[in-house]
Amino acid sequence: MTTRRRYGLRRLIAWMPPHVRFLGLHALVGFGLASVFVAAVIWSNAFGLGRLLLDTALHPMPVLLLWFFTGLTFGSVQMGAAVMFQNDVLFRDPDEDEPFY
């Protein structure tokens, strides 16, 4: 009897290099913020945009496109901010007291 290996999401995430996990997590945070933003735009009906998005013949497509491209923007900003605001501990030489950048 052979043992069947499980390849789940948790194993995939544990297999990823730390920097890929770091950027992926912050990209997901950006897409989450984009979801909140698009929901707020539709709910507030700012300048009639919410009604325009919901009343089209291609109903889900404009909302999905707005979410996707807003998510790309927010995700990129979130990843850039996370990289720029990293703690200096990652860039310190263990033998010196001052950072080496």
All heavy atoms as an XYZ file, in Angstrom:
809
protein
N       0.845     -1.179      0.000
C       0.000      0.000      0.000
C       0.890      1.241      0.000
O       1.778      1.382      0.812
C      -0.876     -0.033      1.239
C      -1.799      1.094      1.337
S      -2.906      0.752      2.723
C      -3.862      2.174      2.641
N       0.635      2.108     -0.939
C       1.453      3.319     -1.046
C       0.819      4.456     -0.261
O      -0.405      4.517     -0.088
C       1.600      3.751     -2.520
O       0.310      4.017     -3.041
C       2.298      2.667     -3.316
N       1.668      5.330      0.205
C       1.189      6.490      0.947
C       0.943      7.631     -0.035
O       1.813      7.958     -0.839
C       2.235      6.934      1.991
O       2.539      5.823      2.819
C       1.708      8.068      2.811
N      -0.200      8.182      0.033
C      -0.555      9.281     -0.858
C      -0.115     10.601     -0.235
O      -0.423     10.887      0.916
C      -2.069      9.295     -1.069
C      -2.506     10.296     -2.066
C      -3.982     10.139     -2.357
N      -4.405     11.274     -3.135
C      -5.560     11.866     -3.011
N      -6.421     11.417     -2.142
N      -5.873     12.887     -3.756
N       0.603     11.384     -1.007
C       1.060     12.684     -0.515
C      -0.026     13.716     -0.696
O      -0.746     13.719     -1.697
C       2.294     13.145     -1.274
C       3.508     12.372     -0.941
C       4.681     13.008     -1.599
N       5.892     12.355     -1.163
C       7.086     12.767     -1.474
N       7.251     13.821     -2.221
N       8.144     12.118     -1.040
N      -0.100     14.610      0.256
C      -1.064     15.707      0.170
C      -0.342     16.973     -0.252
O       0.677     17.335      0.317
C      -1.727     15.940      1.514
C      -2.653     14.856      1.907
C      -3.288     15.225      3.194
N      -4.514     14.473      3.350
C      -5.335     14.654      4.348
N      -5.075     15.546      5.265
N      -6.418     13.951      4.437
N      -0.857     17.607     -1.254
C      -0.318     18.877     -1.716
C      -1.402     19.926     -1.564
O      -2.212     20.131     -2.441
C       0.117     18.789     -3.180
C       1.264     17.829     -3.382
C       1.057     16.568     -3.909
C       2.544     18.195     -3.007
C       2.103     15.695     -4.091
C       3.599     17.324     -3.175
C       3.375     16.080     -3.718
O       4.414     15.223     -3.874
N      -1.412     20.554     -0.432
C      -2.420     21.559     -0.162
C      -1.834     22.957     -0.217
O      -0.643     23.166     -0.469
N      -2.674     23.914      0.033
C      -2.265     25.307      0.013
C      -1.251     25.597      1.111
O      -0.280     26.330      0.895
C      -3.493     26.213      0.167
C      -3.254     27.699      0.099
C      -2.703     28.080     -1.269
C      -4.532     28.460      0.367
N      -1.436     25.007      2.270
C      -0.504     25.239      3.378
C       0.900     24.734      3.036
O       1.890     25.381      3.324
C      -1.026     24.562      4.638
C      -0.160     24.800      5.838
C      -0.810     24.258      7.054
N      -1.803     25.242      7.489
C      -2.540     25.115      8.547
N      -2.445     24.046      9.299
N      -3.402     26.047      8.892
N       0.969     23.584      2.383
C       2.270     23.045      1.980
C       2.898     23.902      0.886
O       4.106     24.122      0.877
C       2.103     21.615      1.506
C       3.398     20.937      1.224
C       3.163     19.487      0.846
N       4.427     18.871      0.522
C       4.885     17.797      1.107
N       4.172     17.210      2.038
N       6.034     17.294      0.752
N       2.105     24.393     -0.034
C       2.602     25.263     -1.089
C       3.151     26.563     -0.513
O       4.222     27.021     -0.910
C       1.490     25.563     -2.099
C       1.854     26.523     -3.223
C       2.873     25.873     -4.154
C       0.617     26.931     -3.983
N       2.441     27.134      0.439
C       2.898     28.382      1.058
C       4.180     28.148      1.851
O       5.093     28.967      1.820
C       1.786     28.969      1.935
C       0.652     29.478      1.046
C       2.312     30.102      2.807
C      -0.575     29.907      1.796
N       4.274     27.023      2.542
C       5.480     26.721      3.302
C       6.670     26.461      2.385
O       7.814     26.702      2.758
C       5.240     25.516      4.201
N       6.436     25.999      1.168
C       7.493     25.710      0.216
C       8.055     26.969     -0.432
O       9.206     26.986     -0.854
C       6.923     24.764     -0.848
C       7.861     24.503     -1.972
C       8.920     23.655     -1.959
C       7.836     25.088     -3.270
N       9.543     23.670     -3.179
C       8.895     24.548     -3.997
C       7.002     26.019     -3.880
C       9.153     24.901     -5.308
C       7.261     26.378     -5.185
C       8.330     25.818     -5.886
N       7.261     28.036     -0.485
C       7.694     29.259     -1.165
C       8.857     29.926     -0.429
O       8.929     29.882      0.788
C       6.548     30.269     -1.214
C       5.460     29.949     -2.143
S       4.246     31.266     -2.061
C       3.004     30.627     -3.093
N       9.731     30.575     -1.184
C      10.778     31.368     -0.530
C      10.152     32.517      0.263
O       9.061     32.996     -0.081
C      11.608     31.905     -1.693
C      11.282     31.031     -2.854
C       9.897     30.529     -2.628
N      10.808     32.982      1.319
C      10.213     34.012      2.180
C       9.874     35.310      1.456
O       8.849     35.922      1.737
C      11.277     34.253      3.247
C      12.146     33.061      3.229
C      12.059     32.487      1.859
N      10.715     35.722      0.506
C      10.420     36.982     -0.178
C       9.202     36.860     -1.091
O       8.453     37.820     -1.262
C      11.650     37.483     -0.942
C      12.110     36.574     -2.035
N      12.849     35.445     -1.785
C      11.922     36.623     -3.368
C      13.109     34.836     -2.930
N      12.551     35.532     -3.913
N       8.968     35.686     -1.655
C       7.777     35.483     -2.493
C       6.525     35.483     -1.622
O       5.504     36.079     -1.981
C       7.903     34.176     -3.298
C       6.626     33.873     -4.056
C       9.082     34.250     -4.243
N       6.606     34.836     -0.446
C       5.480     34.871      0.502
C       5.191     36.291      0.944
O       4.040     36.706      1.054
C       5.787     34.019      1.727
C       5.309     32.612      1.603
C       5.545     31.889      2.872
N       6.997     31.685      2.961
C       7.620     31.193      3.994
N       6.968     30.870      5.067
N       8.912     31.014      3.972
N       6.254     37.054      1.223
C       6.114     38.442      1.672
C       5.383     39.278      0.626
O       4.404     39.967      0.932
C       7.516     39.013      1.936
C       7.549     40.449      2.327
C       7.265     40.823      3.623
C       7.896     41.427      1.416
C       7.307     42.155      4.006
C       7.944     42.748      1.776
C       7.653     43.122      3.076
N       5.822     39.192     -0.628
C       5.190     39.975     -1.687
C       3.782     39.477     -1.999
O       2.869     40.275     -2.253
C       6.057     39.955     -2.948
C       7.382     40.698     -2.838
C       8.185     40.530     -4.116
C       7.164     42.168     -2.541
N       3.580     38.163     -1.969
C       2.244     37.614     -2.221
C       1.240     38.021     -1.166
O       0.093     38.360     -1.477
N       1.670     38.011      0.087
C       0.787     38.441      1.171
C       0.378     39.898      1.001
O      -0.795     40.244      1.137
C       1.470     38.241      2.519
C       0.739     38.820      3.724
C      -0.504     38.000      4.009
C       1.641     38.883      4.921
N       1.331     40.741      0.678
C       1.012     42.160      0.527
C       0.215     42.437     -0.751
O      -0.584     43.371     -0.789
C       2.278     42.990      0.599
C       2.828     43.054      1.991
N       2.233     43.801      2.971
C       3.874     42.438      2.577
C       2.902     43.661      4.098
N       3.901     42.822      3.888
N       0.398     41.627     -1.776
C      -0.454     41.755     -2.962
C      -1.898     41.391     -2.624
O      -2.840     42.064     -3.068
C       0.067     40.870     -4.081
N      -2.084     40.348     -1.812
C      -3.442     39.981     -1.382
C      -4.075     41.061     -0.517
O      -5.281     41.319     -0.618
C      -3.418     38.653     -0.627
C      -3.189     37.421     -1.478
C      -3.071     36.183     -0.600
C      -4.295     37.249     -2.487
N      -3.278     41.710      0.325
C      -3.795     42.828      1.122
C      -4.258     43.943      0.199
O      -5.323     44.542      0.404
C      -2.722     43.329      2.119
C      -3.135     44.639      2.752
C      -2.472     42.291      3.188
N      -3.480     44.233     -0.844
C      -3.869     45.269     -1.811
C      -5.159     44.924     -2.534
O      -6.019     45.781     -2.737
N      -5.324     43.657     -2.915
C      -6.566     43.254     -3.577
C      -7.744     43.284     -2.611
O      -8.872     43.576     -3.014
C      -6.412     41.873     -4.216
C      -5.924     41.926     -5.634
C      -4.576     41.884     -5.913
C      -6.814     42.050     -6.678
C      -4.110     41.936     -7.212
C      -6.375     42.109     -7.986
C      -5.017     42.054     -8.249
N      -7.495     43.007     -1.343
C      -8.559     43.139     -0.339
C      -8.994     44.592     -0.184
O     -10.194     44.885     -0.095
N      -8.030     45.493     -0.150
C      -8.364     46.921     -0.079
C      -9.104     47.381     -1.334
O     -10.007     48.215     -1.263
C      -7.092     47.751      0.116
C      -6.414     47.617      1.468
C      -5.077     48.351      1.459
C      -7.304     48.138      2.567
N      -8.729     46.820     -2.478
C      -9.434     47.156     -3.724
C     -10.877     46.672     -3.676
O     -11.781     47.355     -4.179
C      -8.712     46.549     -4.916
N     -11.110     45.523     -3.059
C     -12.483     45.024     -2.926
C     -13.318     45.970     -2.077
O     -14.475     46.268     -2.422
C     -12.479     43.639     -2.284
O     -11.756     42.737     -3.054
N     -12.735     46.443     -0.992
C     -13.443     47.401     -0.136
C     -13.696     48.699     -0.895
O     -14.788     49.277     -0.820
C     -12.632     47.657      1.160
C     -13.219     48.795      1.960
C     -12.560     46.393      1.988
N     -12.716     49.164     -1.659
C     -12.856     50.401     -2.419
C     -13.958     50.296     -3.477
O     -14.800     51.192     -3.607
C     -11.518     50.762     -3.075
C     -11.588     51.957     -3.969
C     -11.634     53.230     -3.438
C     -11.597     51.808     -5.344
C     -11.702     54.337     -4.264
C     -11.663     52.900     -6.178
C     -11.714     54.175     -5.632
N     -13.954     49.206     -4.239
C     -14.974     49.033     -5.285
C     -16.361     48.897     -4.660
O     -17.334     49.467     -5.166
C     -14.629     47.820     -6.180
C     -15.774     47.475     -7.108
C     -13.375     48.113     -6.992
N     -16.462     48.182     -3.546
C     -17.756     48.072     -2.858
C     -18.219     49.437     -2.366
O     -19.415     49.761     -2.454
C     -17.646     47.098     -1.690
N     -17.294     50.270     -1.878
C     -17.659     51.611     -1.417
C     -18.103     52.498     -2.570
O     -19.037     53.294     -2.430
C     -16.484     52.246     -0.673
N     -17.452     52.372     -3.714
C     -17.847     53.164     -4.894
C     -19.247     52.770     -5.341
O     -20.082     53.623     -5.649
C     -16.820     52.984     -6.034
C     -17.367     53.489     -7.357
C     -15.528     53.699     -5.703
N     -19.513     51.471     -5.379
C     -20.839     51.014     -5.815
C     -21.893     51.390     -4.781
O     -22.984     51.852     -5.139
C     -20.816     49.497     -6.075
C     -19.962     49.200     -7.300
C     -22.222     48.953     -6.261
C     -19.723     47.745     -7.554
N     -21.595     51.220     -3.515
C     -22.567     51.520     -2.460
C     -22.879     53.010     -2.383
O     -24.029     53.412     -2.219
C     -22.030     51.039     -1.121
C     -22.926     51.344      0.029
C     -24.108     50.751      0.329
C     -22.724     52.356      1.012
N     -24.644     51.310      1.456
C     -23.811     52.306      1.886
C     -21.726     53.287      1.237
C     -23.926     53.163      2.972
C     -21.838     54.131      2.312
C     -22.933     54.062      3.167
N     -21.853     53.874     -2.512
C     -22.079     55.310     -2.386
C     -22.670     55.924     -3.653
O     -23.188     57.037     -3.617
C     -20.776     56.030     -2.043
O     -19.882     55.956     -3.135
N     -22.564     55.195     -4.775
C     -23.076     55.682     -6.047
C     -22.498     57.064     -6.372
O     -23.216     57.963     -6.810
C     -24.611     55.702     -6.052
C     -25.172     55.806     -7.450
O     -24.504     55.476     -8.420
N     -26.407     56.269     -7.545
N     -21.208     57.225     -6.161
C     -20.534     58.504     -6.410
C     -20.628     58.863     -7.886
O     -20.237     58.080     -8.752
C     -19.075     58.413     -5.990
N     -21.161     60.043     -8.159
C     -21.336     60.558     -9.518
C     -22.138     59.609    -10.405
O     -21.972     59.597    -11.614
C     -19.979     60.859    -10.177
C     -19.133     61.831     -9.417
C     -18.031     61.400     -8.711
C     -19.468     63.170     -9.392
C     -17.256     62.288     -7.994
C     -18.703     64.073     -8.680
C     -17.601     63.640     -7.984
N     -22.972     58.793     -9.816
C     -23.794     57.848    -10.559
C     -23.022     56.640    -11.066
O     -23.542     55.855    -11.850
N     -21.784     56.471    -10.607
C     -20.950     55.378    -11.092
C     -21.455     54.014    -10.624
O     -21.407     53.037    -11.380
C     -19.502     55.590    -10.645
C     -18.458     54.654    -11.223
C     -18.430     54.762    -12.738
C     -17.103     54.975    -10.647
N     -21.950     53.933     -9.411
C     -22.474     52.665     -8.903
C     -23.664     52.190     -9.715
O     -23.755     51.015    -10.089
N     -24.585     53.075    -10.003
C     -25.756     52.721    -10.796
C     -25.346     52.359    -12.218
O     -25.863     51.430    -12.829
C     -26.744     53.898    -10.800
C     -28.016     53.675    -11.524
C     -28.904     52.558    -11.024
N     -28.970     52.422     -9.584
C     -29.158     51.259     -8.955
N     -29.323     50.160     -9.639
N     -29.197     51.190     -7.661
N     -24.371     53.083    -12.775
C     -23.890     52.799    -14.125
C     -23.254     51.398    -14.193
O     -23.485     50.654    -15.146
C     -22.867     53.861    -14.548
C     -22.264     53.724    -15.939
C     -23.331     53.969    -16.992
C     -21.120     54.700    -16.107
N     -22.479     51.051    -13.176
C     -21.834     49.735    -13.163
C     -22.839     48.607    -12.995
O     -22.668     47.525    -13.558
C     -20.802     49.665    -12.038
C     -19.515     50.450    -12.243
C     -18.710     50.475    -10.961
C     -18.707     49.873    -13.380
N     -23.885     48.829    -12.203
C     -24.847     47.760    -11.936
C     -25.936     47.639    -12.994
O     -26.577     46.593    -13.101
C     -25.485     47.975    -10.566
C     -24.533     47.840     -9.377
C     -25.273     48.129     -8.084
C     -23.885     46.477     -9.343
N     -26.172     48.685    -13.778
C     -27.259     48.657    -14.753
C     -26.819     48.315    -16.175
O     -27.613     48.407    -17.099
C     -27.980     50.009    -14.780
C     -28.881     50.189    -13.578
O     -29.141     49.188    -12.889
O     -29.302     51.326    -13.327
N     -25.575     47.938    -16.390
C     -25.124     47.630    -17.744
C     -25.640     46.261    -18.174
O     -26.021     45.426    -17.362
C     -23.587     47.621    -17.832
O     -23.091     46.536    -17.070
C     -22.998     48.915    -17.348
N     -25.649     46.045    -19.480
C     -26.073     44.748    -20.013
C     -25.049     43.666    -19.685
O     -25.385     42.502    -19.522
C     -26.265     44.841    -21.525
N     -23.782     44.052    -19.601
C     -22.705     43.118    -19.253
C     -22.413     43.242    -17.766
O     -21.284     43.480    -17.360
C     -21.444     43.451    -20.049
C     -21.565     43.461    -21.555
C     -20.328     44.054    -22.185
C     -21.787     42.045    -22.053
N     -23.414     43.041    -16.922
C     -23.352     43.398    -15.508
C     -22.059     43.035    -14.774
O     -21.431     43.923    -14.222
C     -24.551     42.836    -14.760
C     -24.454     42.968    -13.284
N     -24.366     44.192    -12.663
C     -24.376     42.049    -12.315
C     -24.253     44.003    -11.362
N     -24.264     42.704    -11.121
N     -21.603     41.810    -14.732
C     -20.423     41.558    -13.884
C     -19.111     42.032    -14.495
O     -18.152     42.299    -13.779
C     -20.412     40.043    -13.715
C     -21.152     39.511    -14.866
C     -22.152     40.565    -15.246
N     -19.048     42.169    -15.805
C     -17.773     42.467    -16.450
C     -17.186     43.825    -16.053
O     -16.002     43.881    -15.701
C     -17.934     42.374    -17.970
C     -16.644     42.284    -18.665
S     -15.793     40.803    -18.099
C     -14.561     40.674    -19.312
N     -17.919     44.936    -16.090
C     -17.311     46.211    -15.694
C     -16.872     46.236    -14.229
O     -15.826     46.801    -13.915
C     -18.412     47.243    -15.942
C     -19.360     46.607    -16.864
C     -19.263     45.144    -16.628
N     -17.639     45.602    -13.369
C     -17.273     45.569    -11.946
C     -16.008     44.735    -11.756
O     -15.100     45.124    -11.009
C     -18.436     45.013    -11.098
C     -18.030     44.847     -9.650
C     -19.648     45.919    -11.209
N     -15.915     43.603    -12.443
C     -14.717     42.764    -12.340
C     -13.483     43.467    -12.898
O     -12.391     43.358    -12.337
C     -14.943     41.433    -13.053
C     -15.907     40.477    -12.371
C     -16.131     39.239    -13.240
C     -15.398     40.080    -11.007
N     -13.656     44.171    -14.013
C     -12.527     44.911    -14.573
C     -12.079     46.033    -13.645
O     -10.877     46.238    -13.453
C     -12.885     45.469    -15.951
C     -12.934     44.469    -17.087
C     -13.473     45.116    -18.349
C     -11.557     43.886    -17.339
N     -13.039     46.749    -13.069
C     -12.686     47.810    -12.121
C     -11.974     47.225    -10.913
O     -10.954     47.755    -10.462
C     -13.943     48.570    -11.681
C     -13.729     49.684    -10.670
C     -12.892     50.801    -11.288
C     -15.057     50.223    -10.189
N     -12.466     46.097    -10.399
C     -11.830     45.457     -9.247
C     -10.431     44.969     -9.589
O      -9.493     45.153     -8.816
C     -12.686     44.284     -8.764
C     -11.992     43.474     -7.725
C     -11.821     43.778     -6.411
C     -11.343     42.218     -7.925
N     -11.113     42.785     -5.776
C     -10.804     41.820     -6.690
C     -11.169     41.395     -9.037
C     -10.104     40.635     -6.544
C     -10.475     40.214     -8.876
C      -9.955     39.857     -7.627
N     -10.261     44.343    -10.752
C      -8.965     43.787    -11.126
C      -7.913     44.881    -11.282
O      -6.818     44.781    -10.722
C      -9.081     42.977    -12.418
C      -7.769     42.419    -12.876
C      -7.196     41.354    -12.206
C      -7.110     42.962    -13.957
C      -5.977     40.837    -12.615
C      -5.894     42.450    -14.370
C      -5.328     41.384    -13.697
N      -8.225     45.928    -12.017
C      -7.225     46.962    -12.254
C      -6.995     47.830    -11.017
O      -5.883     48.293    -10.781
C      -7.596     47.792    -13.483
C      -7.392     47.027    -14.763
C      -8.467     46.639    -15.536
C      -6.130     46.653    -15.166
C      -8.281     45.911    -16.694
C      -5.928     45.927    -16.324
C      -7.004     45.561    -17.097
N      -8.024     48.030    -10.222
C      -7.823     48.708     -8.943
C      -6.989     47.824     -8.018
O      -6.126     48.319     -7.289
C      -9.172     49.038     -8.288
O      -9.970     49.765     -9.216
C      -8.999     49.873     -7.045
N      -7.220     46.523     -8.057
C      -6.427     45.587     -7.264
C      -4.970     45.574     -7.685
O      -4.072     45.486     -6.843
N      -4.710     45.641     -8.993
C      -3.323     45.731     -9.448
C      -2.652     46.987     -8.901
O      -1.509     46.949     -8.447
C      -3.262     45.746    -10.973
C      -3.351     44.420    -11.690
C      -3.296     44.632    -13.193
C      -2.240     43.497    -11.267
N      -3.369     48.093     -8.944
C      -2.804     49.350     -8.458
C      -2.586     49.307     -6.953
O      -1.490     49.609     -6.463
C      -3.742     50.517     -8.818
O      -3.938     50.528    -10.235
C      -3.164     51.834     -8.370
N      -3.610     48.929     -6.206
C      -3.486     48.895     -4.746
C      -2.474     47.842     -4.302
O      -1.726     48.050     -3.346
C      -4.838     48.623     -4.098
C      -5.765     49.798     -4.077
C      -5.571     50.907     -4.858
C      -6.859     49.790     -3.243
C      -6.432     51.973     -4.837
C      -7.742     50.854     -3.198
C      -7.528     51.949     -4.002
N      -2.448     46.697     -4.983
C      -1.487     45.655     -4.646
C      -0.056     46.100     -4.892
O       0.840     45.837     -4.085
N       0.177     46.795     -5.993
C       1.518     47.306     -6.284
C       1.945     48.349     -5.271
O       3.097     48.351     -4.817
C       1.557     47.903     -7.687
O       1.247     46.934     -8.646
N       1.032     49.223     -4.910
C       1.352     50.240     -3.899
C       1.628     49.586     -2.553
O       2.575     49.958     -1.845
C       0.208     51.274     -3.793
C       0.380     52.164     -2.593
C       0.124     52.099     -5.068
N       0.828     48.588     -2.199
C       1.021     47.895     -0.927
C       2.362     47.165     -0.900
O       3.074     47.211      0.102
C      -0.127     46.918     -0.685
C       0.030     46.071      0.545
C      -0.016     46.860      1.832
O      -0.587     47.927      1.901
N       0.623     46.331      2.850
N       2.719     46.499     -1.994
C       4.006     45.809     -2.035
C       5.163     46.794     -1.967
O       6.144     46.567     -1.253
C       4.126     44.967     -3.309
C       3.306     43.723     -3.291
S       3.640     42.584     -4.650
C       3.315     43.570     -6.082
N       5.059     47.903     -2.694
C       6.113     48.905     -2.654
C       6.265     49.521     -1.277
O       7.386     49.707     -0.788
N       5.159     49.827     -0.635
C       5.217     50.401      0.711
C       5.787     49.389      1.703
O       6.578     49.745      2.579
C       3.828     50.841      1.153
N       5.428     48.123      1.562
C       5.945     47.101      2.474
C       7.449     46.933      2.321
O       8.168     46.773      3.302
C       5.238     45.774      2.209
N       7.937     46.993      1.083
C       9.376     46.873      0.859
C      10.098     48.100      1.401
O      11.145     47.995      2.047
C       9.669     46.666     -0.644
C      11.144     46.847     -0.953
C       9.206     45.290     -1.081
N       9.545     49.280      1.173
C      10.212     50.501      1.622
C      10.200     50.657      3.144
O      11.124     51.235      3.698
C       9.551     51.727      1.000
C       9.752     51.815     -0.472
S      11.489     51.959     -0.840
C      11.451     52.009     -2.585
N       9.168     50.147      3.807
C       9.063     50.310      5.253
C       9.530     49.089      6.028
O       9.189     48.932      7.197
C       7.626     50.639      5.655
C       7.177     51.984      5.180
C       5.975     52.133      4.525
C       7.957     53.102      5.385
C       5.550     53.369      4.089
C       7.546     54.340      4.949
C       6.340     54.479      4.298
N      10.333     48.239      5.402
C      10.851     47.072      6.115
C      11.747     47.518      7.258
O      12.380     48.560      7.215
C      11.663     46.193      5.178
C      10.855     45.267      4.361
C      11.731     44.358      3.529
O      12.924     44.549      3.425
N      11.110     43.372      2.923
N      11.823     46.663      8.246
C      12.664     46.928      9.398
C      14.132     46.819      9.005
O      14.517     45.962      8.227
C      12.331     45.913     10.498
C      12.872     46.327     11.833
O      13.627     47.282     11.945
N      12.469     45.598     12.849
N      14.977     47.685      9.570
C      16.402     47.665      9.245
C      17.107     46.432      9.780
O      18.246     46.165      9.420
C      17.097     48.907      9.813
C      16.792     50.151      9.009
O      16.377     49.996      7.853
O      16.987     51.252      9.534
N      16.463     45.663     10.644
C      17.090     44.473     11.208
C      17.451     43.483     10.103
O      18.447     42.769     10.193
C      16.160     43.823     12.260
C      16.702     42.502     12.734
C      15.942     44.772     13.410
N      16.668     43.454      9.044
C      16.947     42.538      7.949
C      18.233     42.883      7.213
O      18.835     42.041      6.570
C      15.783     42.542      6.962
C      14.439     42.082      7.495
C      13.372     42.277      6.446
C      14.510     40.635      7.902
N      18.652     44.142      7.273
C      19.794     44.600      6.507
C      21.017     44.884      7.364
O      21.932     45.546      6.933
C      19.422     45.864      5.723
C      18.282     45.639      4.783
C      17.031     46.151      5.067
C      18.443     44.893      3.639
C      15.969     45.941      4.210
C      17.387     44.668      2.781
C      16.156     45.193      3.066
N      21.053     44.403      8.567
C      22.192     44.641      9.458
C      23.206     43.506      9.360
O      22.851     42.345      9.248
C      21.730     44.794     10.900
C      20.979     46.065     11.150
C      20.690     46.199     12.636
N      19.761     47.273     12.880
C      20.125     48.516     13.130
N      21.380     48.834     13.165
N      19.220     49.442     13.348
N      24.459     43.898      9.440
C      25.535     42.912      9.532
C      25.608     42.456     10.984
O      25.668     43.284     11.889
C      26.848     43.562      9.093
C      27.971     42.557      8.965
O      27.711     41.347      9.175
O      29.090     42.963      8.648
N      25.585     41.162     11.236
C      25.549     40.701     12.644
C      26.776     41.102     13.449
O      26.714     41.186     14.674
C      25.440     39.184     12.522
C      25.587     38.842     11.106
C      25.528     40.076     10.293
N      27.914     41.375     12.789
C      29.129     41.725     13.507
C      29.240     43.213     13.817
O      30.102     43.629     14.593
C      30.356     41.286     12.723
C      30.383     39.786     12.511
O      29.837     39.071     13.394
O      30.924     39.338     11.496
N      28.428     44.042     13.179
C      28.523     45.492     13.359
C      27.261     46.027     13.996
O      26.185     45.442     13.908
C      28.752     46.180     12.017
C      30.067     45.798     11.370
C      30.247     46.515     10.034
O      29.499     47.463      9.748
O      31.133     46.115      9.279
N      27.401     47.192     14.628
C      26.249     47.846     15.239
C      25.489     48.712     14.251
O      24.312     48.992     14.427
C      26.691     48.712     16.422
C      27.205     47.868     17.587
O      26.775     46.689     17.671
O      28.025     48.372     18.353
N      26.144     49.181     13.216
C      25.526     50.051     12.223
C      25.064     49.229     11.007
O      25.714     48.264     10.627
C      26.528     51.118     11.754
C      26.943     52.067     12.849
C      25.793     52.928     13.330
O      24.987     53.375     12.488
O      25.683     53.131     14.539
N      23.968     49.637     10.372
C      23.558     48.927      9.150
C      24.582     49.160      8.037
O      25.236     50.184      7.992
C      22.202     49.542      8.806
C      22.107     50.779      9.590
C      23.033     50.670     10.751
N      24.724     48.189      7.127
C      25.736     48.284      6.092
C      25.225     48.809      4.762
O      25.883     48.700      3.762
C      26.431     46.927      5.877
C      25.526     45.824      5.427
C      25.314     45.566      4.107
C      24.904     45.037      6.371
C      24.488     44.544      3.702
C      24.080     44.003      5.974
C      23.871     43.754      4.646
N      24.045     49.394      4.729
C      23.568     49.967      3.477
C      24.082     51.339      3.405
O      24.317     52.112      2.798
C      22.049     49.915      3.355
C      21.288     50.624      4.451
C      20.924     51.948      4.364
C      20.933     49.920      5.585
C      20.244     52.563      5.372
C      20.250     50.545      6.612
C      19.907     51.866      6.498
O      19.226     52.479      7.495
